[in-house]
Amino acid sequence: MKIAITGATSGIGTEKVKALAPLCEQMFLLVRDEKKARDLIQSLPSHQEKISVIYCDLSDLSSVAKTATTLSQKTTHLDVLINNAGGIFPDKTITTEGHELTFCVNHLGHFLLTYLTMPLLTSDKGGKIISVSSEAHRAAKVNEEDLELKNDFSSFKAYANVKLYNLLFTKSLAEKFNAKKIEAYALHPGVVNTNFGTQSKGIFKFLLYLAKPFMISPKEGAQTGIHLATHQLDPKSNGGYFKKRKLAKASKDASSKKLRDLLWAYSLKQIEPYLSEK
């Protein structure tokens, strides 16, 4: 099995690497902090030779395109791509390429990475694409004229929206690439005790404080992602949303074909300048 994963250097990403490395022929850590990635590899002495580090900054689409090029130079196929990285940001930040940071890190960077990596995932026996969403998607309030919330930004609303986008993207992948043996799944890892959200402000920071005693460990939070990566699943669950290793019901908006088609078309238009760079 060959796996590529973003967000591998902390939290549930690190736990996924630890659990999946023994099962892999090759593993690619697509990360911004290369030192932390190498430290993680050093902690896995029995598997160091099979793990590679590739620089990837999801807030920089040009960087993502280079990541995909490097990945295609290192392997002819992938079995699993885990879009694990994500974050919530307290203030509106526009990237150098003109995108709202929450949207870019949680959705658009992964959209581009997945799009460019698709030839590797469809070149052999097909592949899995696993994206980390959240129950926060239920609080999404999408403005169809402003998908990135550049004009009406709030930290939590931006995060809730992109977690919905993860689900819409997953359904689109299953819909568009099922004939090429692509399986796509989204998941809620649980409320995990990590450094996630430590920069948050206002009500979300307060809610995190209240939830702290009830949070699960990163190891527990990684289990659904590990399950999806390693188990053969019912074909009817392709495009589905999982919690606690079981298929779960997402919000009504997560099933909206109108929204997922709108998001796909918008995202594809945003990545067009980077497709020729690969």
Backbone bond lengths (Angstrom), bond angles and torsions (degrees), N, CA, C in turn:
res aa  C-N    CA-C-N  psi(-1)  N-CA   C-N-CA  omega(-1)  CA-C   N-CA-C  phi
1 M - - - 1.453 - - 1.525 109.65 -
2 K 1.338 115.70 136.00 1.454 121.69 177.33 1.527 108.53 -117.75
3 I 1.342 115.99 126.23 1.452 122.21 -173.86 1.522 110.45 -127.85
4 A 1.323 116.26 138.93 1.462 122.23 168.75 1.516 107.50 -118.93
5 I 1.342 117.17 139.64 1.450 121.29 -176.21 1.522 110.90 -141.94
6 T 1.315 116.14 135.83 1.465 121.36 171.35 1.528 108.41 -94.26
7 G 1.326 116.04 161.96 1.463 120.03 177.06 1.514 113.35 62.73
8 A 1.326 115.99 38.95 1.466 120.40 -172.82 1.515 114.22 -85.57
9 T 1.333 118.39 -9.15 1.472 119.47 -168.63 1.528 114.49 -97.46
10 S 1.331 117.33 6.10 1.468 118.28 177.82 1.516 110.12 -155.72
11 G 1.330 115.35 162.32 1.451 122.03 171.14 1.511 115.18 54.43
12 I 1.336 115.22 -135.22 1.459 120.16 -176.49 1.519 111.78 -68.24
13 G 1.332 117.58 -24.24 1.464 119.86 177.17 1.513 111.73 -63.24
14 T 1.330 116.48 -45.26 1.455 121.02 178.30 1.525 111.15 -61.90
15 E 1.311 116.87 -41.08 1.470 120.37 179.56 1.524 111.34 -66.09
16 K 1.304 117.10 -34.84 1.465 120.16 176.56 1.522 110.69 -66.06
17 V 1.320 116.04 -41.81 1.465 119.70 178.01 1.525 110.40 -60.48
18 K 1.317 117.44 -46.29 1.459 121.38 -178.94 1.525 111.87 -60.90
19 A 1.327 116.13 -40.16 1.464 119.98 -177.26 1.519 112.92 -77.88
20 L 1.331 116.70 -34.42 1.459 120.05 -173.53 1.527 113.75 -90.70
21 A 1.327 117.35 -24.81 1.466 120.31 -178.41 1.536 113.26 -53.11
22 P 1.339 119.22 -43.69 1.468 118.49 -179.95 1.525 113.77 -63.56
23 L 1.325 117.13 -19.78 1.463 121.57 -176.79 1.516 112.31 -94.88
24 C 1.337 116.53 -5.59 1.460 121.06 -171.50 1.522 113.40 -98.11
25 E 1.310 113.77 146.87 1.461 121.24 166.15 1.522 109.09 -81.72
26 Q 1.337 115.13 -40.84 1.459 121.95 174.71 1.522 109.08 -144.12
27 M 1.342 115.53 146.15 1.458 121.03 175.46 1.523 108.41 -136.50
28 F 1.330 115.37 135.93 1.453 121.42 -178.01 1.526 109.08 -119.05
29 L 1.329 115.97 120.50 1.449 121.59 178.98 1.525 108.15 -95.70
30 L 1.314 116.94 111.68 1.461 122.82 -177.72 1.518 107.26 -97.78
31 V 1.331 116.55 100.44 1.462 120.67 -164.93 1.530 112.17 -137.72
32 R 1.322 114.53 159.61 1.464 120.28 173.71 1.523 110.76 -91.66
33 D 1.334 117.15 -34.85 1.466 122.08 -179.54 1.529 109.37 -98.08
34 E 1.322 115.70 92.12 1.462 120.22 -175.07 1.527 112.10 -69.08
35 K 1.331 117.50 -31.68 1.469 119.94 179.03 1.521 110.82 -64.27
36 K 1.341 116.62 -45.64 1.458 119.97 178.78 1.530 110.45 -62.51
37 A 1.310 116.98 -36.49 1.459 120.38 178.47 1.527 111.17 -64.80
38 R 1.328 115.91 -41.34 1.473 119.00 179.79 1.527 110.80 -69.78
39 D 1.322 116.66 -35.02 1.466 119.89 175.55 1.531 110.16 -63.17
40 L 1.325 116.30 -39.61 1.460 120.55 177.47 1.529 110.44 -62.89
41 I 1.305 116.56 -43.16 1.467 120.08 179.17 1.527 110.26 -63.04
42 Q 1.319 116.86 -39.45 1.462 120.53 179.02 1.525 111.80 -62.15
43 S 1.324 116.88 -26.79 1.465 120.73 179.36 1.526 112.44 -80.11
44 L 1.327 116.08 -2.21 1.472 121.70 -179.78 1.524 108.92 -122.06
45 P 1.320 117.98 67.15 1.471 121.47 -170.95 1.517 114.79 -58.86
46 S 1.308 117.77 -28.43 1.469 120.18 -177.36 1.528 112.61 -79.44
47 H 1.340 116.74 -8.94 1.465 118.86 -172.83 1.530 113.48 -129.40
48 Q 1.321 117.08 11.35 1.462 120.60 -173.44 1.524 113.06 -60.44
49 E 1.314 117.30 -37.61 1.463 120.39 -173.63 1.524 112.73 -67.26
50 K 1.318 116.69 -23.10 1.466 119.23 -175.05 1.529 113.54 -97.56
51 I 1.349 117.20 -2.56 1.465 120.34 -176.64 1.530 110.31 -107.86
52 S 1.323 115.74 128.66 1.466 121.88 178.84 1.527 110.14 -117.68
53 V 1.320 115.23 150.23 1.471 121.81 177.56 1.525 108.94 -109.08
54 I 1.325 115.94 129.73 1.464 121.52 176.06 1.522 108.15 -127.63
55 Y 1.312 116.70 126.89 1.456 120.57 -179.39 1.528 110.59 -65.23
56 C 1.319 116.18 134.45 1.467 121.29 178.19 1.521 109.51 -152.32
57 D 1.313 116.38 118.77 1.461 122.32 175.22 1.523 106.75 -111.48
58 L 1.325 117.15 105.39 1.457 121.82 -175.01 1.526 113.05 -67.60
59 S 1.326 117.45 -14.55 1.466 120.10 176.85 1.526 111.74 -84.91
60 D 1.324 116.63 -3.08 1.465 123.27 -176.84 1.526 107.56 -126.44
61 L 1.322 117.32 102.23 1.464 120.48 -174.21 1.529 112.16 -65.01
62 S 1.308 116.85 -30.34 1.460 119.71 176.09 1.529 110.15 -63.79
63 S 1.331 116.65 -39.36 1.458 121.68 176.36 1.522 110.62 -63.70
64 V 1.331 116.69 -41.68 1.467 120.60 -179.98 1.528 110.62 -62.28
65 A 1.330 116.28 -41.76 1.469 119.66 178.59 1.526 111.18 -61.86
66 K 1.320 116.78 -39.60 1.471 120.20 177.85 1.526 110.84 -67.55
67 T 1.334 116.57 -36.05 1.462 121.01 176.96 1.525 110.02 -58.97
68 A 1.319 115.97 -47.56 1.467 120.57 -179.09 1.529 111.20 -62.28
69 T 1.331 116.58 -38.32 1.470 120.22 177.54 1.523 110.51 -63.62
70 T 1.325 116.93 -46.69 1.464 120.94 178.97 1.519 111.36 -61.68
71 L 1.316 116.56 -41.63 1.461 121.06 179.49 1.524 110.83 -61.37
72 S 1.319 117.27 -41.83 1.468 120.77 -179.77 1.525 112.00 -69.40
73 Q 1.341 116.19 -20.90 1.471 119.96 176.19 1.527 111.92 -80.82
74 K 1.316 116.39 -20.96 1.460 121.30 -176.76 1.522 113.86 -95.99
75 T 1.336 117.41 -18.05 1.458 119.74 -179.54 1.519 110.26 -153.06
76 T 1.321 115.51 153.65 1.463 120.45 177.84 1.517 112.19 -94.19
77 H 1.331 116.45 -13.21 1.464 118.58 177.15 1.523 111.39 -156.14
78 L 1.318 115.09 158.64 1.465 123.08 173.38 1.520 108.56 -126.51
79 D 1.310 116.12 143.67 1.458 120.54 173.63 1.524 111.52 -92.99
80 V 1.337 116.50 -35.15 1.465 120.82 -175.86 1.528 110.11 -142.30
81 L 1.322 115.82 132.87 1.466 122.63 168.87 1.520 106.91 -115.44
82 I 1.333 116.98 121.71 1.456 121.34 -179.98 1.527 109.05 -109.29
83 N 1.326 115.40 108.53 1.463 121.85 177.05 1.528 107.63 -85.42
84 N 1.321 114.59 83.82 1.455 121.52 -169.83 1.531 113.73 -97.91
85 A 1.319 117.39 -29.44 1.467 120.71 -174.18 1.526 111.86 -67.43
86 G 1.321 115.54 152.98 1.458 120.42 176.78 1.512 110.02 -179.57
87 G 1.314 115.66 173.85 1.451 118.89 179.51 1.511 111.83 -175.43
88 I 1.318 114.93 159.38 1.456 121.83 172.82 1.519 107.12 -115.85
89 F 1.322 117.41 136.81 1.463 121.93 -173.40 1.529 109.55 -122.74
90 P 1.326 116.92 133.77 1.471 120.26 -171.30 1.525 114.62 -69.25
91 D 1.322 117.06 -28.83 1.461 120.32 -175.12 1.519 110.60 -124.90
92 K 1.317 115.21 152.23 1.459 118.81 176.47 1.522 109.31 -66.72
93 T 1.316 115.15 126.44 1.463 121.44 177.83 1.525 108.15 -131.58
94 I 1.306 116.63 130.16 1.459 121.54 177.46 1.528 108.11 -101.89
95 T 1.305 116.76 126.85 1.461 120.93 -178.78 1.522 110.46 -69.83
96 T 1.325 116.41 167.92 1.467 120.71 -179.98 1.530 111.46 -62.94
97 E 1.334 116.33 -19.58 1.469 120.11 179.07 1.525 112.24 -96.22
98 G 1.353 116.35 4.72 1.453 120.10 171.43 1.515 116.78 93.36
99 H 1.324 117.65 17.80 1.467 120.18 -178.58 1.526 111.24 -113.07
100 E 1.330 115.34 147.63 1.461 119.75 175.48 1.527 107.92 -66.57
101 L 1.329 116.30 134.70 1.463 121.82 -169.03 1.531 113.36 -60.86
102 T 1.328 118.30 -44.29 1.466 120.97 -179.56 1.523 110.59 -59.48
103 F 1.319 115.86 -44.47 1.466 122.20 179.22 1.521 110.91 -63.23
104 C 1.320 116.18 -41.96 1.463 120.46 -175.12 1.528 111.87 -70.79
105 V 1.329 116.90 -46.63 1.469 120.83 -176.47 1.519 111.89 -70.43
106 N 1.326 116.55 -41.27 1.459 120.42 -174.13 1.526 114.32 -87.17
107 H 1.335 116.46 -25.91 1.468 118.28 -177.58 1.527 114.23 -126.38
108 L 1.332 116.95 -62.65 1.463 119.05 -167.25 1.525 113.00 -64.76
109 G 1.342 117.60 -38.97 1.462 119.71 177.04 1.516 111.60 -61.19
110 H 1.333 116.26 -42.15 1.466 120.15 177.67 1.532 111.61 -70.08
111 F 1.319 116.45 -33.84 1.470 120.06 176.60 1.525 109.87 -59.94
112 L 1.336 116.15 -48.48 1.461 120.29 179.24 1.523 111.44 -64.44
113 L 1.320 117.17 -44.80 1.465 121.05 179.48 1.523 110.70 -58.83
114 T 1.313 116.96 -46.53 1.462 121.34 -179.63 1.520 110.96 -64.68
115 Y 1.317 116.48 -43.91 1.467 121.04 -178.88 1.529 111.03 -59.97
116 L 1.329 116.06 -45.09 1.461 119.90 -178.45 1.526 112.82 -75.22
117 T 1.328 116.52 -23.35 1.460 121.15 -178.52 1.522 112.01 -89.08
118 M 1.325 117.48 -9.46 1.461 121.16 -176.39 1.532 113.76 -54.22
119 P 1.340 120.59 -38.80 1.471 118.69 177.34 1.523 113.27 -58.77
120 L 1.331 117.92 -32.27 1.469 120.47 178.02 1.518 111.18 -73.03
121 L 1.330 116.47 -34.48 1.461 121.20 -177.02 1.524 112.02 -78.62
122 T 1.320 117.46 -21.44 1.470 120.83 -178.76 1.522 112.69 -108.22
123 S 1.326 117.22 6.74 1.463 119.36 -173.21 1.520 114.05 -85.43
124 D 1.320 117.10 -15.11 1.464 119.34 -175.87 1.530 109.31 -121.73
125 K 1.300 117.82 -106.15 1.463 121.51 -179.20 1.521 111.91 -103.01
126 G 1.316 116.23 19.24 1.448 119.58 -174.87 1.517 110.48 91.17
127 G 1.317 117.19 179.72 1.458 119.64 -177.13 1.512 112.18 -159.83
128 K 1.325 114.96 172.26 1.458 122.65 179.82 1.526 110.47 -111.43
129 I 1.316 115.16 142.17 1.459 122.05 173.51 1.521 106.76 -122.75
130 I 1.316 115.86 117.58 1.467 121.68 -174.55 1.528 108.65 -117.81
131 S 1.316 116.71 123.74 1.462 121.27 -177.41 1.528 110.42 -120.48
132 V 1.325 115.07 135.75 1.458 120.75 179.93 1.527 109.62 -86.35
133 S 1.317 115.65 113.61 1.456 122.53 176.53 1.529 108.16 -105.20
134 S 1.313 117.60 -147.87 1.460 121.37 -178.27 1.518 109.19 -169.96
135 E 1.320 116.03 156.35 1.461 120.60 172.09 1.526 110.82 -64.32
136 A 1.328 116.49 -15.76 1.466 119.79 176.13 1.523 111.94 -59.98
137 H 1.333 117.27 -17.66 1.467 119.58 -179.17 1.531 111.67 -60.25
138 R 1.337 116.62 -22.03 1.465 120.55 -178.23 1.532 111.90 -69.80
139 A 1.321 116.80 -18.33 1.468 121.26 179.68 1.530 112.27 -94.47
140 A 1.321 117.25 5.74 1.467 120.73 -176.96 1.524 111.60 -63.63
141 K 1.326 114.69 142.89 1.456 121.87 174.57 1.528 106.95 -136.53
142 V 1.317 114.53 92.81 1.466 121.07 -171.46 1.523 110.89 -83.43
143 N 1.319 115.69 129.64 1.460 122.62 169.75 1.521 106.55 -98.51
144 E 1.303 116.88 109.63 1.465 120.64 -174.27 1.528 112.82 -64.04
145 E 1.333 116.56 -18.34 1.460 120.67 178.40 1.528 111.59 -92.87
146 D 1.329 117.02 -6.57 1.463 121.32 -175.83 1.541 108.72 -148.96
147 L 1.303 116.01 68.37 1.467 120.87 -174.48 1.525 112.29 -62.31
148 E 1.333 117.12 -26.21 1.464 120.53 -178.35 1.532 113.02 -92.24
149 L 1.325 116.81 -3.18 1.469 121.73 -177.53 1.531 112.29 56.53
150 K 1.296 116.17 39.82 1.465 119.39 177.18 1.525 111.52 -69.46
151 N 1.339 116.34 -28.72 1.464 120.20 -174.67 1.524 113.63 -102.11
152 D 1.316 117.64 -13.15 1.467 120.36 -177.50 1.529 108.90 -142.16
153 F 1.311 115.50 58.18 1.464 120.96 -172.08 1.521 112.65 -80.06
154 S 1.316 115.06 135.24 1.458 122.20 160.79 1.520 105.71 -141.11
155 S 1.305 116.38 144.08 1.456 121.42 -171.66 1.528 112.52 -57.56
156 F 1.326 116.57 -50.76 1.459 118.67 -176.24 1.523 111.54 -70.98
157 K 1.338 117.50 -39.45 1.465 119.20 179.05 1.524 110.81 -62.67
158 A 1.326 116.48 -40.40 1.466 119.99 177.52 1.525 110.73 -61.26
159 Y 1.344 116.19 -42.07 1.460 120.11 179.63 1.530 111.30 -67.78
160 A 1.326 117.04 -45.60 1.468 120.05 178.55 1.525 110.79 -58.94
161 N 1.327 117.01 -41.34 1.467 120.22 179.63 1.521 112.17 -62.53
162 V 1.343 117.00 -45.24 1.469 117.69 -176.96 1.519 111.67 -69.52
163 K 1.326 117.05 -28.00 1.462 119.01 175.91 1.531 110.40 -69.72
164 L 1.332 117.14 -32.64 1.462 120.34 170.14 1.522 110.45 -66.69
165 Y 1.327 116.24 -40.73 1.469 119.54 179.28 1.528 111.25 -60.54
166 N 1.335 117.09 -35.47 1.468 119.70 176.35 1.531 110.88 -57.57
167 L 1.330 116.21 -39.88 1.464 120.57 179.83 1.525 111.64 -72.01
168 L 1.310 116.04 -41.81 1.466 120.02 178.06 1.527 111.24 -63.29
169 F 1.320 115.68 -42.27 1.473 121.46 177.73 1.525 110.80 -61.35
170 T 1.329 116.23 -42.62 1.459 120.86 179.98 1.522 111.07 -61.81
171 K 1.317 116.99 -44.30 1.462 120.23 178.76 1.530 111.24 -64.64
172 S 1.318 116.53 -38.86 1.464 120.03 178.12 1.525 111.55 -63.14
173 L 1.335 116.74 -42.04 1.462 120.45 179.09 1.522 110.96 -61.09
174 A 1.327 116.65 -45.78 1.458 120.55 179.47 1.527 110.85 -63.11
175 E 1.307 115.44 -38.12 1.460 121.50 -178.34 1.532 111.56 -70.05
176 K 1.330 116.44 -43.89 1.459 120.88 -172.88 1.532 113.75 -85.06
177 F 1.332 117.26 -26.74 1.471 119.26 -171.50 1.527 113.78 -122.51
178 N 1.316 117.43 12.06 1.463 119.95 178.71 1.529 111.23 -58.83
179 A 1.326 117.49 -38.00 1.466 121.50 -179.24 1.525 111.86 -65.68
180 K 1.328 116.82 -20.22 1.463 121.26 177.35 1.529 111.35 -98.32
181 K 1.331 116.10 19.11 1.465 123.95 175.59 1.533 113.16 64.39
182 I 1.327 114.70 35.06 1.458 119.70 174.13 1.528 109.18 -92.38
183 E 1.325 115.29 131.67 1.459 121.84 171.42 1.531 107.34 -109.93
184 A 1.317 116.02 134.30 1.464 120.39 -179.96 1.520 109.31 -130.46
185 Y 1.329 115.44 131.99 1.459 121.50 -178.57 1.519 109.76 -137.22
186 A 1.323 115.88 145.28 1.461 122.29 171.53 1.521 107.46 -116.36
187 L 1.324 116.06 157.54 1.460 118.46 -176.85 1.523 111.79 -147.55
188 H 1.315 113.77 155.18 1.464 122.39 167.71 1.521 106.65 -106.30
189 P 1.336 118.70 119.01 1.464 120.05 -175.93 1.522 114.47 -77.56
190 G 1.344 116.39 -11.16 1.452 120.73 -170.58 1.525 108.89 102.85
191 V 1.302 116.92 174.03 1.465 120.79 176.76 1.526 106.52 -88.95
192 V 1.315 114.89 103.34 1.463 121.34 -166.27 1.523 110.98 -102.37
193 N 1.305 115.46 139.62 1.467 122.04 -179.63 1.526 109.98 -82.03
194 T 1.331 115.45 86.82 1.464 122.08 177.32 1.524 108.04 -131.74
195 N 1.319 116.49 -168.88 1.468 121.00 176.42 1.517 112.37 -83.30
196 F 1.343 116.25 4.12 1.456 120.15 -178.45 1.531 110.57 -58.84
197 G 1.333 115.83 133.42 1.450 120.94 173.94 1.512 115.79 80.37
198 T 1.331 117.51 7.12 1.463 119.49 -176.48 1.528 112.34 -66.63
199 Q 1.329 117.25 -20.73 1.462 120.32 178.55 1.523 112.40 -90.95
200 S 1.321 116.36 0.48 1.456 120.17 -176.18 1.522 112.20 -66.37
201 K 1.332 114.68 162.00 1.460 121.34 179.21 1.529 109.31 -127.27
202 G 1.305 115.38 167.09 1.455 121.36 169.88 1.510 114.57 64.83
203 I 1.350 115.02 -142.55 1.451 121.85 -171.49 1.520 112.32 -63.79
204 F 1.341 117.36 -35.68 1.467 118.95 -178.55 1.526 110.65 -66.10
205 K 1.318 117.19 -40.81 1.460 120.39 177.46 1.524 110.14 -63.06
206 F 1.330 116.65 -40.05 1.465 120.81 179.07 1.524 111.06 -64.94
207 L 1.340 116.78 -41.13 1.465 120.78 179.00 1.527 111.05 -65.40
208 L 1.315 116.90 -37.87 1.467 120.02 176.41 1.523 110.87 -62.95
209 Y 1.320 115.86 -39.97 1.471 120.92 178.31 1.524 110.36 -61.94
210 L 1.323 117.32 -43.92 1.457 121.19 -179.60 1.533 111.72 -66.54
211 A 1.341 115.50 -33.67 1.468 119.85 -176.21 1.528 113.14 -80.76
212 K 1.325 116.77 -15.34 1.467 121.40 -171.88 1.534 113.62 -49.78
213 P 1.324 119.41 -46.54 1.470 118.91 -177.75 1.521 114.17 -66.08
214 F 1.338 117.00 -16.94 1.459 120.81 -175.49 1.529 112.56 -105.36
215 M 1.312 116.65 2.20 1.458 120.14 -177.08 1.524 111.94 -72.46
216 I 1.328 114.99 151.88 1.453 120.78 176.92 1.528 109.83 -94.45
217 S 1.310 116.83 164.93 1.459 121.61 -178.97 1.528 110.41 -75.26
218 P 1.349 117.98 157.77 1.456 120.40 174.59 1.524 112.75 -55.67
219 K 1.331 116.82 -36.22 1.467 119.83 179.07 1.521 111.03 -62.07
220 E 1.338 115.97 -42.95 1.466 119.84 177.19 1.534 110.40 -66.78
221 G 1.324 116.48 -40.53 1.452 120.84 -178.62 1.515 113.96 -65.49
222 A 1.321 116.04 -22.78 1.472 120.50 -178.91 1.520 113.03 -81.28
223 Q 1.328 117.82 -13.44 1.458 120.88 -167.94 1.527 114.29 -63.73
224 T 1.319 118.33 -38.90 1.465 119.29 -179.38 1.525 110.97 -66.62
225 G 1.329 117.09 -40.92 1.459 120.49 177.22 1.516 111.96 -63.66
226 I 1.313 117.10 -41.03 1.468 121.75 177.68 1.523 110.09 -63.40
227 H 1.318 115.77 -43.35 1.470 121.03 178.65 1.528 111.12 -59.24
228 L 1.322 116.72 -46.63 1.463 120.56 -178.83 1.519 111.71 -64.26
229 A 1.314 116.71 -35.58 1.465 120.98 -178.63 1.521 112.56 -72.34
230 T 1.317 117.50 -28.07 1.469 120.16 -168.74 1.524 114.92 -112.54
231 H 1.325 118.48 -7.12 1.463 119.93 -176.53 1.529 112.00 -113.95
232 Q 1.321 114.34 146.30 1.464 120.01 172.73 1.522 107.55 -79.29
233 L 1.320 116.26 127.96 1.454 121.23 -173.28 1.522 111.57 -113.28
234 D 1.296 115.52 158.19 1.459 121.39 177.04 1.527 109.34 -58.91
235 P 1.329 118.04 126.85 1.476 120.30 179.90 1.525 113.12 -54.09
236 K 1.325 117.40 -26.13 1.454 120.69 -179.69 1.533 112.05 -68.87
237 S 1.315 116.31 -16.82 1.470 119.56 -179.70 1.517 112.87 -88.90
238 N 1.331 117.43 -0.26 1.463 120.36 179.44 1.525 109.69 -59.86
239 G 1.341 115.39 129.83 1.459 120.71 -176.22 1.508 113.38 88.97
240 G 1.340 116.61 3.73 1.453 121.59 -172.25 1.515 115.15 -86.21
241 Y 1.318 114.02 170.53 1.465 125.22 -178.93 1.523 107.88 -113.33
242 F 1.327 116.74 127.40 1.457 121.51 -173.74 1.527 111.71 -118.08
243 K 1.333 114.97 141.34 1.458 123.19 170.75 1.521 107.94 -135.63
244 K 1.315 115.76 137.99 1.466 120.85 179.27 1.527 111.58 50.37
245 R 1.347 115.29 41.62 1.458 124.60 176.21 1.527 113.79 67.89
246 K 1.332 117.11 12.60 1.458 120.55 -179.87 1.523 110.51 -126.60
247 L 1.323 115.20 149.76 1.456 120.75 176.49 1.526 109.38 -62.23
248 A 1.326 116.04 132.65 1.455 121.21 -176.55 1.528 110.09 -126.37
249 K 1.311 115.27 163.10 1.457 120.92 177.94 1.523 109.63 -89.50
250 A 1.304 115.98 124.64 1.467 121.18 177.81 1.529 109.49 -91.21
251 S 1.312 116.46 -177.42 1.461 120.70 179.78 1.533 110.82 -69.19
252 K 1.303 115.25 164.99 1.465 120.62 178.66 1.527 111.02 -60.66
253 D 1.334 116.94 -40.43 1.467 120.46 -179.31 1.524 112.09 -62.27
254 A 1.322 117.39 -28.29 1.461 120.76 -178.61 1.530 112.18 -66.59
255 S 1.332 116.63 -17.79 1.465 121.17 178.85 1.529 112.57 -100.73
256 S 1.322 117.23 4.54 1.458 120.99 -175.73 1.524 111.50 -74.80
257 K 1.328 115.83 114.18 1.468 119.44 177.22 1.523 110.69 -66.44
258 K 1.324 116.19 -35.38 1.466 119.56 178.41 1.519 110.77 -59.36
259 L 1.336 116.78 -46.78 1.455 120.73 -178.51 1.523 111.91 -67.57
260 R 1.333 116.78 -42.73 1.464 117.28 -177.35 1.530 111.63 -69.56
261 D 1.334 117.06 -33.69 1.470 119.45 176.12 1.522 111.13 -69.35
262 L 1.329 116.16 -38.19 1.470 120.57 177.12 1.519 110.43 -63.50
263 L 1.333 116.43 -46.36 1.464 120.95 -179.05 1.520 110.76 -64.19
264 W 1.322 117.59 -42.01 1.462 121.05 -179.59 1.529 110.38 -62.29
265 A 1.330 116.48 -48.54 1.460 120.60 -178.50 1.529 110.86 -62.10
266 Y 1.327 117.10 -43.46 1.467 121.05 179.76 1.527 110.38 -64.26
267 S 1.326 116.61 -46.12 1.469 120.94 -177.50 1.529 110.69 -64.64
268 L 1.304 116.21 -42.30 1.460 120.22 179.90 1.524 111.21 -61.88
269 K 1.326 116.27 -39.07 1.465 119.99 177.88 1.526 111.01 -64.53
270 Q 1.344 117.33 -37.89 1.469 121.14 -178.30 1.521 112.26 -68.78
271 I 1.330 117.78 -31.26 1.469 119.66 -176.45 1.527 113.14 -91.01
272 E 1.313 117.72 -6.38 1.470 120.77 -176.55 1.524 113.52 -50.38
273 P 1.347 120.13 -43.13 1.470 119.76 -178.30 1.537 113.62 -62.76
274 Y 1.329 116.99 -18.53 1.467 120.16 -173.89 1.535 112.74 -101.47
275 L 1.307 116.59 -5.94 1.469 118.65 -177.16 1.521 111.80 -71.46
276 S 1.331 117.01 -31.49 1.463 119.88 -179.45 1.513 112.20 -79.57
277 E 1.366 117.07 -10.94 1.467 120.39 -177.53 1.529 111.69 -78.47
278 K 1.328 116.18 -19.91 1.462 119.04 -175.39 1.530 110.79 -69.49
